[in-house]
Amino acid sequence: MRQTFEGMPWWVKWVAIPLLVLFVFGGVITSILGALISFVFKLLLFVALVGGLIFIVKKFTGGGTKSSSRDW
């Protein structure tokens, strides 16, 4: 594989080939990145909602008193 690119100019290796990769696989790359970002956002939203729910339940049920520190 290395012998294939040895006689090529630098701009073929570092400009033309990456542009071809982005052109051919750009849709796949963006869909994978979009799915990953969506998953991370949903995970963070889930964690925030669960944390908020726990906070609200402890606040209204009196679980936030100092006597609950012995539960640890």
C-alpha positions as CSV (number, residue, x, y, z in Angstrom):
1,M,0.0,0.0,0.0
2,R,2.8,2.3,0.8
3,Q,4.5,1.8,-2.6
4,T,1.3,3.0,-4.3
5,F,1.5,6.5,-2.8
6,E,5.3,6.9,-2.9
7,G,5.4,8.5,-6.3
8,M,2.4,10.8,-5.7
9,P,2.7,14.5,-4.9
10,W,1.9,15.6,-1.4
11,W,-1.4,17.3,-2.3
12,V,-2.7,14.0,-3.7
13,K,-2.1,12.2,-0.3
14,W,-3.2,15.0,1.9
15,V,-5.9,16.9,0.0
16,A,-7.3,14.9,-2.9
17,I,-7.8,11.5,-1.2
18,P,-9.4,12.9,2.0
19,L,-11.7,15.0,-0.2
20,L,-12.7,11.9,-2.1
21,V,-13.3,10.0,1.2
22,L,-15.5,12.8,2.4
23,F,-17.4,12.9,-0.9
24,V,-18.0,9.1,-1.0
25,F,-18.5,8.4,2.7
26,G,-19.8,11.8,3.8
27,G,-23.4,10.7,4.2
28,V,-22.3,7.7,6.3
29,I,-20.0,9.8,8.5
30,T,-22.6,12.5,9.1
31,S,-25.3,10.0,9.9
32,I,-23.1,8.2,12.4
33,L,-22.1,11.5,14.0
34,G,-25.7,12.6,14.1
35,A,-26.8,9.4,15.8
36,L,-24.0,9.6,18.3
37,I,-24.7,13.2,19.2
38,S,-28.4,12.4,19.5
39,F,-27.7,9.5,21.8
40,V,-25.5,11.5,24.1
41,F,-28.1,14.3,24.2
42,K,-30.8,11.9,25.1
43,L,-28.6,10.2,27.7
44,L,-27.9,13.6,29.4
45,L,-31.5,14.6,29.2
46,F,-32.5,11.3,30.9
47,V,-29.9,11.8,33.6
48,A,-31.1,15.3,34.3
49,L,-34.8,14.2,34.4
50,V,-34.0,11.4,36.8
51,G,-32.0,13.7,39.0
52,G,-34.8,16.3,39.0
53,L,-37.4,13.6,39.8
54,I,-35.3,12.4,42.7
55,F,-34.8,16.0,44.0
56,I,-38.6,16.7,43.8
57,V,-39.6,13.5,45.5
58,K,-37.1,14.0,48.3
59,K,-38.2,17.6,48.7
60,F,-41.9,16.8,49.0
61,T,-41.7,13.6,51.0
62,G,-39.3,15.1,53.6
63,G,-36.5,12.8,52.6
64,G,-34.1,15.7,52.5
65,T,-33.9,16.0,56.3
66,K,-30.7,15.6,58.3
67,S,-31.9,12.4,59.8
68,S,-31.6,10.7,56.4
69,S,-27.8,10.9,56.5
70,R,-27.7,7.7,58.6
71,D,-29.0,5.8,55.6
72,W,-25.6,5.9,54.0
